[in-house]
Amino acid sequence: MTGDSFASYINDRRLANAAEALRRTDDKILSVSQDVGFSNLSNFNRQFKKRYGITPKEYRKVLKK
């Protein structure tokens, strides 16, 4: 239906949920990544940057300006 594979769809949902958590909470990035289903922080950082163009830390920093 979406044109993406199931794994790609799940990954996109996880990243969207992580972005929302980064906007709404002050939880540590490791906690956010684990809460949305990533077991590896470096993979989460890599996938987040691929989707949003910046790291989770940079994303949060931009939002606080």
Secondary structure, DSSP 8 states (H G I E B T S, - for coil): --SS-HHHHHHHHHHHHHHHHHHH----HHHHHHHHT-S-HHHHHHHHHHHHSS-HHHHHHHHT-
